[in-house]
């Protein structure tokens, strides 16, 4: 009974040991996988923000909102 419940875990562990252990460790440490830990750590070490603000990003010639076009 108890072995049947653990069988899928052991199958994943034997098929993909690195990804399984990475997910298992991140679950134990309660890491947020959407964070960028290296970038955040570098920002803390350097004492400044290296990300670009959203107001400085290029728009590739487009403006906000939908535009109409005419095809001849």
Helices and strands as residue ranges (DSSP letters): H 2-15, H 17-28, H 37-46, G 54-56
